[in-house]
Amino acid sequence: MKISLDIPDGELADATRFTNARTRPEAVVVAITDFNRRMRMAELIKYAGTCEDLMTPGDLRGLRRRD
């Protein structure tokens, strides 16, 4: 999808540098992809520790000692 954006030159230069992108469009895509990945991970963190069926590290150590 093509869109037209007004991105400040300094911000775009930083995005290009931080993403090691070869082109400005590539930098924008990499930045958006990384942002979306971080947001998905943040949403998953809400559920951390809510599954009672998972073993704790202590349970796992106990099983390993028995073998």
NULUM-716471 format. One record per atom (N, C-alpha, C, CB): residue in one letter; x, y, z. Coordinates in pm, 1 decimal. Glycine has a CB too. Example, Ala and Ser with C-alpha at 12.3 -4.5 7.8 and 13.67 -1.06 7.14 Angstrom:
<site rovex="a" east="1319.0" north="-569.0" up="780.0"/>
<site rovex="a" east="1230.0" north="-450.0" up="780.0"/>
<site rovex="a" east="1320.0" north="-330.0" up="780.0"/>
<site rovex="a" east="1130.8" north="-447.3" up="904.6"/>
<site rovex="s" east="1285.0" north="-225.0" up="708.0"/>
<site rovex="s" east="1367.0" north="-106.0" up="714.0"/>
<site rovex="s" east="1290.0" north="3.0" up="787.0"/>
<site rovex="s" east="1408.4" north="-59.8" up="572.5"/>
end
This chain:
<site rovex="m" east="84.9" north="-116.9" up="0.0"/>
<site rovex="m" east="0.0" north="0.0" up="0.0"/>
<site rovex="m" east="89.5" north="123.4" up="0.0"/>
<site rovex="m" east="-96.6" north="-0.3" up="122.0"/>
<site rovex="k" east="58.7" north="215.6" up="-84.2"/>
<site rovex="k" east="135.1" north="339.5" up="-89.6"/>
<site rovex="k" east="60.1" north="447.7" up="-14.9"/>
<site rovex="k" east="161.7" north="382.3" up="-235.4"/>
<site rovex="i" east="136.4" north="522.5" up="66.3"/>
<site rovex="i" east="80.4" north="637.3" up="136.3"/>
<site rovex="i" east="182.9" north="749.2" up="133.4"/>
<site rovex="i" east="40.8" north="601.3" up="282.7"/>
<site rovex="s" east="136.2" north="867.9" up="158.9"/>
<site rovex="s" east="224.0" north="983.3" up="164.3"/>
<site rovex="s" east="230.0" north="1031.7" up="308.7"/>
<site rovex="s" east="175.0" north="1096.4" up="68.6"/>
<site rovex="l" east="352.2" north="1043.7" up="360.9"/>
<site rovex="l" east="370.2" north="1085.4" up="499.7"/>
<site rovex="l" east="464.4" north="1203.9" up="507.2"/>
<site rovex="l" east="423.6" north="969.6" up="584.9"/>
<site rovex="d" east="442.3" north="1287.0" up="605.5"/>
<site rovex="d" east="533.8" north="1396.5" up="632.9"/>
<site rovex="d" east="609.5" north="1359.6" up="760.9"/>
<site rovex="d" east="457.3" north="1534.7" up="647.3"/>
<site rovex="i" east="728.3" north="1301.8" up="744.1"/>
<site rovex="i" east="810.3" north="1258.0" up="856.8"/>
<site rovex="i" east="926.7" north="1355.8" up="869.2"/>
<site rovex="i" east="861.3" north="1109.7" up="837.6"/>
<site rovex="p" east="949.3" north="1409.4" up="988.6"/>
<site rovex="p" east="1062.6" north="1501.8" up="1005.8"/>
<site rovex="p" east="1194.0" north="1436.0" up="962.0"/>
<site rovex="p" east="1072.9" north="1547.8" up="1153.5"/>
<site rovex="d" east="1279.4" north="1513.3" up="894.0"/>
<site rovex="d" east="1404.5" north="1460.4" up="838.5"/>
<site rovex="d" east="1491.4" north="1394.2" up="944.1"/>
<site rovex="d" east="1482.5" north="1571.2" up="771.2"/>
<site rovex="g" east="1503.5" north="1455.3" up="1059.5"/>
<site rovex="g" east="1587.5" north="1399.4" up="1166.1"/>
<site rovex="g" east="1536.5" north="1265.2" up="1215.2"/>
<site rovex="g" east="1595.5" north="1495.9" up="1282.3"/>
<site rovex="e" east="1405.0" north="1253.8" up="1230.3"/>
<site rovex="e" east="1345.9" north="1127.5" up="1276.3"/>
<site rovex="e" east="1365.0" north="1017.1" up="1173.2"/>
<site rovex="e" east="1196.5" north="1145.9" up="1306.0"/>
<site rovex="l" east="1348.2" north="1050.7" up="1047.9"/>
<site rovex="l" east="1365.8" north="951.9" up="941.9"/>
<site rovex="l" east="1512.6" north="910.2" up="930.5"/>
<site rovex="l" east="1315.7" north="1007.8" up="807.7"/>
<site rovex="a" east="1602.6" north="1005.8" up="946.9"/>
<site rovex="a" east="1745.7" north="972.9" up="943.2"/>
<site rovex="a" east="1781.4" north="879.4" up="1058.5"/>
<site rovex="a" east="1831.8" north="1101.5" up="949.9"/>
<site rovex="d" east="1727.6" north="906.1" up="1178.0"/>
<site rovex="d" east="1752.8" north="818.0" up="1293.1"/>
<site rovex="d" east="1694.7" north="679.2" up="1269.4"/>
<site rovex="d" east="1693.2" north="878.5" up="1421.5"/>
<site rovex="a" east="1573.1" north="672.6" up="1216.6"/>
<site rovex="a" east="1510.3" north="543.0" up="1189.6"/>
<site rovex="a" east="1592.4" north="464.0" up="1089.2"/>
<site rovex="a" east="1367.0" north="561.8" up="1137.6"/>
<site rovex="t" east="1643.3" north="530.7" up="988.0"/>
<site rovex="t" east="1725.5" north="463.7" up="887.3"/>
<site rovex="t" east="1854.1" north="411.9" up="950.6"/>
<site rovex="t" east="1757.7" north="559.5" up="770.5"/>
<site rovex="r" east="1913.3" north="492.0" up="1035.6"/>
<site rovex="r" east="2038.6" north="452.6" up="1101.9"/>
<site rovex="r" east="2014.9" north="339.2" up="1200.5"/>
<site rovex="r" east="2101.4" north="572.8" up="1174.5"/>
<site rovex="f" east="1912.7" north="349.5" up="1284.4"/>
<site rovex="f" east="1887.0" north="248.4" up="1387.1"/>
<site rovex="f" east="1843.3" north="114.2" up="1328.8"/>
<site rovex="f" east="1781.2" north="298.5" up="1482.7"/>
<site rovex="t" east="1776.1" north="116.2" up="1216.0"/>
<site rovex="t" east="1727.5" north="-8.5" up="1155.8"/>
<site rovex="t" east="1827.3" north="-67.9" up="1057.2"/>
<site rovex="t" east="1595.1" north="15.7" up="1085.6"/>
<site rovex="n" east="1936.0" north="4.4" up="1030.4"/>
<site rovex="n" east="2034.3" north="-37.8" up="929.4"/>
<site rovex="n" east="1969.0" north="-60.3" up="793.0"/>
<site rovex="n" east="2105.0" north="-166.2" up="974.8"/>
<site rovex="a" east="1867.7" north="17.8" up="764.9"/>
<site rovex="a" east="1796.0" north="6.3" up="637.5"/>
<site rovex="a" east="1876.4" north="73.2" up="526.9"/>
<site rovex="a" east="1654.7" north="69.4" up="647.4"/>
<site rovex="r" east="1859.2" north="22.0" up="407.4"/>
<site rovex="r" east="1927.9" north="79.0" up="291.3"/>
<site rovex="r" east="1848.7" north="194.7" up="230.4"/>
<site rovex="r" east="1951.6" north="-29.0" up="185.7"/>
<site rovex="t" east="1715.6" north="189.9" up="250.4"/>
<site rovex="t" east="1630.6" north="294.5" up="192.5"/>
<site rovex="t" east="1537.9" north="349.2" up="300.4"/>
<site rovex="t" east="1548.1" north="239.6" up="71.8"/>
<site rovex="r" east="1484.3" north="465.2" up="274.0"/>
<site rovex="r" east="1389.8" north="524.4" up="369.1"/>
<site rovex="r" east="1261.4" north="443.0" up="380.9"/>
<site rovex="r" east="1356.3" north="666.6" up="327.7"/>
<site rovex="p" east="1203.2" north="395.5" up="270.6"/>
<site rovex="p" east="1082.8" north="312.1" up="285.0"/>
<site rovex="p" east="1110.1" north="185.5" up="366.5"/>
<site rovex="p" east="1028.8" north="273.8" up="147.0"/>
<site rovex="e" east="1226.4" north="125.1" up="346.2"/>
<site rovex="e" east="1261.6" north="5.6" up="423.6"/>
<site rovex="e" east="1270.7" north="39.6" up="572.2"/>
<site rovex="e" east="1395.6" north="-54.2" up="373.8"/>
<site rovex="a" east="1325.7" north="155.2" up="605.5"/>
<site rovex="a" east="1336.6" north="197.1" up="744.9"/>
<site rovex="a" east="1199.2" north="211.3" up="809.4"/>
<site rovex="a" east="1413.0" north="328.9" up="754.7"/>
<site rovex="v" east="1105.4" north="268.2" up="735.8"/>
<site rovex="v" east="969.9" north="285.7" up="787.8"/>
<site rovex="v" east="904.7" north="149.8" up="811.1"/>
<site rovex="v" east="884.6" north="370.5" up="690.9"/>
<site rovex="v" east="919.3" north="58.0" up="716.9"/>
<site rovex="v" east="859.0" north="-75.2" up="731.0"/>
<site rovex="v" east="920.6" north="-148.6" up="850.2"/>
<site rovex="v" east="877.9" north="-158.3" up="601.0"/>
<site rovex="v" east="1052.3" north="-144.0" up="863.5"/>
<site rovex="v" east="1118.7" north="-211.5" up="975.6"/>
<site rovex="v" east="1074.3" north="-150.1" up="1107.9"/>
<site rovex="v" east="1272.5" north="-202.8" up="961.5"/>
<site rovex="a" east="1064.5" north="-19.0" up="1114.7"/>
<site rovex="a" east="1022.9" north="47.4" up="1238.2"/>
<site rovex="a" east="879.9" north="9.9" up="1275.6"/>
<site rovex="a" east="1035.1" north="199.2" up="1223.6"/>
<site rovex="i" east="790.7" north="5.9" up="1179.3"/>
<site rovex="i" east="651.0" north="-30.7" up="1206.4"/>
<site rovex="i" east="642.5" north="-177.0" up="1247.9"/>
<site rovex="i" east="561.9" north="-4.8" up="1082.1"/>
<site rovex="t" east="717.2" north="-264.1" up="1180.2"/>
<site rovex="t" east="717.6" north="-406.0" up="1214.1"/>
<site rovex="t" east="766.8" north="-427.5" up="1357.2"/>
<site rovex="t" east="805.2" north="-484.3" up="1115.4"/>
<site rovex="d" east="874.8" north="-358.3" up="1393.2"/>
<site rovex="d" east="928.8" north="-370.8" up="1528.7"/>
<site rovex="d" east="830.3" north="-317.4" up="1632.2"/>
<site rovex="d" east="1062.5" north="-296.4" up="1540.1"/>
<site rovex="f" east="767.9" north="-205.6" up="1603.4"/>
<site rovex="f" east="668.9" north="-148.8" up="1694.2"/>
<site rovex="f" east="554.2" north="-246.9" up="1717.2"/>
<site rovex="f" east="615.1" north="-16.2" up="1638.8"/>
<site rovex="n" east="502.4" north="-305.0" up="1607.9"/>
<site rovex="n" east="391.5" north="-400.1" up="1620.5"/>
<site rovex="n" east="432.4" north="-523.5" up="1700.3"/>
<site rovex="n" east="341.4" north="-441.9" up="1482.1"/>
<site rovex="r" east="554.2" north="-572.6" up="1679.9"/>
<site rovex="r" east="603.7" north="-688.3" up="1755.5"/>
<site rovex="r" east="608.9" north="-656.4" up="1904.3"/>
<site rovex="r" east="743.4" north="-730.6" up="1705.2"/>
<site rovex="r" east="658.4" north="-538.6" up="1936.8"/>
<site rovex="r" east="666.8" north="-498.4" up="2078.4"/>
<site rovex="r" east="527.4" north="-485.4" up="2141.2"/>
<site rovex="r" east="743.0" north="-364.5" up="2091.6"/>
<site rovex="m" east="433.0" north="-432.6" up="2066.3"/>
<site rovex="m" east="297.3" north="-418.2" up="2119.7"/>
<site rovex="m" east="230.8" north="-554.4" up="2139.5"/>
<site rovex="m" east="212.2" north="-331.3" up="2026.0"/>
<site rovex="r" east="255.1" north="-649.2" up="2046.3"/>
<site rovex="r" east="199.9" north="-784.1" up="2062.8"/>
<site rovex="r" east="258.0" north="-850.0" up="2187.9"/>
<site rovex="r" east="229.0" north="-870.9" up="1937.7"/>
<site rovex="m" east="388.4" north="-832.4" up="2208.4"/>
<site rovex="m" east="452.0" north="-889.6" up="2326.8"/>
<site rovex="m" east="397.5" north="-826.1" up="2454.6"/>
<site rovex="m" east="604.1" north="-871.3" up="2319.6"/>
<site rovex="a" east="374.9" north="-696.7" up="2452.9"/>
<site rovex="a" east="319.6" north="-628.1" up="2569.6"/>
<site rovex="a" east="180.8" north="-681.1" up="2602.6"/>
<site rovex="a" east="314.1" north="-476.8" up="2545.5"/>
<site rovex="e" east="101.8" north="-710.9" up="2500.3"/>
<site rovex="e" east="-31.7" north="-766.8" up="2525.0"/>
<site rovex="e" east="-22.4" north="-907.2" up="2583.8"/>
<site rovex="e" east="-113.8" north="-769.7" up="2395.0"/>
<site rovex="l" east="74.6" north="-986.6" up="2538.5"/>
<site rovex="l" east="91.2" north="-1122.1" up="2592.1"/>
<site rovex="l" east="135.3" north="-1120.7" up="2737.7"/>
<site rovex="l" east="192.1" north="-1199.5" up="2508.9"/>
<site rovex="i" east="211.0" north="-1020.9" up="2777.0"/>
<site rovex="i" east="259.9" north="-1012.0" up="2914.1"/>
<site rovex="i" east="143.9" north="-1001.9" up="3013.0"/>
<site rovex="i" east="353.4" north="-891.6" up="2929.6"/>
<site rovex="k" east="32.3" north="-948.5" up="2969.5"/>
<site rovex="k" east="-84.9" north="-939.5" up="3057.4"/>
<site rovex="k" east="-125.6" north="-1076.7" up="3108.6"/>
<site rovex="k" east="-202.5" north="-874.3" up="2983.8"/>
<site rovex="y" east="-97.6" north="-1180.1" up="3029.2"/>
<site rovex="y" east="-140.1" north="-1315.0" up="3064.3"/>
<site rovex="y" east="-32.6" north="-1395.6" up="3136.1"/>
<site rovex="y" east="-182.3" north="-1387.9" up="2940.9"/>
<site rovex="a" east="82.3" north="-1337.1" up="3158.0"/>
<site rovex="a" east="191.3" north="-1409.0" up="3224.9"/>
<site rovex="a" east="149.1" north="-1448.8" up="3366.0"/>
<site rovex="a" east="319.6" north="-1322.3" up="3229.6"/>
<site rovex="g" east="171.8" north="-1575.0" up="3397.8"/>
<site rovex="g" east="140.7" north="-1625.0" up="3530.6"/>
<site rovex="g" east="-4.6" north="-1658.7" up="3553.3"/>
<site rovex="g" east="182.3" north="-1527.0" up="3629.9"/>
<site rovex="t" east="-86.0" north="-1658.2" up="3449.4"/>
<site rovex="t" east="-228.6" north="-1684.5" up="3468.8"/>
<site rovex="t" east="-266.7" north="-1829.5" up="3441.1"/>
<site rovex="t" east="-309.7" north="-1593.7" up="3380.0"/>
<site rovex="c" east="-172.9" north="-1910.8" up="3394.1"/>
<site rovex="c" east="-201.9" north="-2051.0" up="3366.2"/>
<site rovex="c" east="-152.0" north="-2135.7" up="3482.7"/>
<site rovex="c" east="-136.5" north="-2096.3" up="3232.2"/>
<site rovex="e" east="-244.4" north="-2194.9" up="3556.4"/>
<site rovex="e" east="-207.1" north="-2271.9" up="3674.8"/>
<site rovex="e" east="-152.1" north="-2409.7" up="3638.9"/>
<site rovex="e" east="-326.9" north="-2286.9" up="3766.8"/>
<site rovex="d" east="-169.5" north="-2455.4" up="3516.1"/>
<site rovex="d" east="-125.1" north="-2588.4" up="3476.8"/>
<site rovex="d" east="22.8" north="-2594.7" up="3439.5"/>
<site rovex="d" east="-207.4" north="-2636.5" up="3361.7"/>
<site rovex="l" east="89.7" north="-2481.8" up="3427.8"/>
<site rovex="l" east="230.4" north="-2482.4" up="3392.0"/>
<site rovex="l" east="317.0" north="-2510.5" up="3514.1"/>
<site rovex="l" east="269.8" north="-2349.2" up="3328.4"/>
<site rovex="m" east="429.5" north="-2576.4" up="3491.2"/>
<site rovex="m" east="520.6" north="-2608.0" up="3601.3"/>
<site rovex="m" east="601.5" north="-2485.1" up="3638.7"/>
<site rovex="m" east="614.4" north="-2724.5" up="3563.5"/>
<site rovex="t" east="632.5" north="-2475.2" up="3765.4"/>
<site rovex="t" east="720.5" north="-2368.9" up="3811.7"/>
<site rovex="t" east="864.5" north="-2416.1" up="3793.3"/>
<site rovex="t" east="691.2" north="-2331.4" up="3961.2"/>
<site rovex="p" east="960.1" north="-2324.4" up="3798.2"/>
<site rovex="p" east="1100.4" north="-2367.4" up="3790.6"/>
<site rovex="p" east="1136.0" north="-2465.7" up="3903.0"/>
<site rovex="p" east="1193.4" north="-2245.2" up="3796.9"/>
<site rovex="g" east="1078.9" north="-2446.6" up="4020.2"/>
<site rovex="g" east="1103.8" north="-2539.7" up="4131.0"/>
<site rovex="g" east="1050.2" north="-2678.9" up="4101.5"/>
<site rovex="g" east="1041.1" north="-2486.8" up="4259.2"/>
<site rovex="d" east="931.0" north="-2688.1" up="4043.0"/>
<site rovex="d" east="874.7" north="-2818.0" up="4003.3"/>
<site rovex="d" east="965.3" north="-2887.6" up="3903.2"/>
<site rovex="d" east="733.8" north="-2800.4" up="3943.5"/>
<site rovex="l" east="1015.2" north="-2813.9" up="3808.1"/>
<site rovex="l" east="1101.5" north="-2870.5" up="3704.9"/>
<site rovex="l" east="1232.5" north="-2921.5" up="3765.7"/>
<site rovex="l" east="1130.3" north="-2765.7" up="3596.0"/>
<site rovex="r" east="1290.5" north="-2844.0" up="3856.8"/>
<site rovex="r" east="1413.6" north="-2888.9" up="3923.5"/>
<site rovex="r" east="1389.4" north="-3017.5" up="4001.3"/>
<site rovex="r" east="1467.0" north="-2779.6" up="4017.9"/>
<site rovex="g" east="1274.8" north="-3026.3" up="4068.7"/>
<site rovex="g" east="1241.8" north="-3146.4" up="4143.8"/>
<site rovex="g" east="1230.9" north="-3268.0" up="4054.4"/>
<site rovex="g" east="1113.2" north="-3126.9" up="4219.0"/>
<site rovex="l" east="1170.0" north="-3252.8" up="3939.1"/>
<site rovex="l" east="1161.1" north="-3364.0" up="3845.1"/>
<site rovex="l" east="1297.3" north="-3405.9" up="3791.9"/>
<site rovex="l" east="1070.9" north="-3327.2" up="3730.1"/>
<site rovex="r" east="1382.3" north="-3309.7" up="3768.6"/>
<site rovex="r" east="1516.5" north="-3340.6" up="3715.9"/>
<site rovex="r" east="1598.6" north="-3415.3" up="3821.0"/>
<site rovex="r" east="1590.2" north="-3210.4" up="3672.8"/>
<site rovex="r" east="1581.6" north="-3383.4" up="3946.8"/>
<site rovex="r" east="1659.3" north="-3449.8" up="4054.5"/>
<site rovex="r" east="1618.4" north="-3596.2" up="4068.9"/>
<site rovex="r" east="1639.2" north="-3376.2" up="4190.0"/>
<site rovex="r" east="1492.0" north="-3627.0" up="4040.5"/>
<site rovex="r" east="1444.4" north="-3764.6" up="4054.1"/>
<site rovex="r" east="1504.2" north="-3856.1" up="3950.0"/>
<site rovex="r" east="1294.4" north="-3769.2" up="4044.8"/>
<site rovex="d" east="1538.4" north="-3800.9" up="3833.4"/>
<site rovex="d" east="1589.4" north="-3885.2" up="3723.4"/>
<site rovex="d" east="1733.0" north="-3916.3" up="3738.0"/>
<site rovex="d" east="1567.8" north="-3819.8" up="3591.9"/>
end
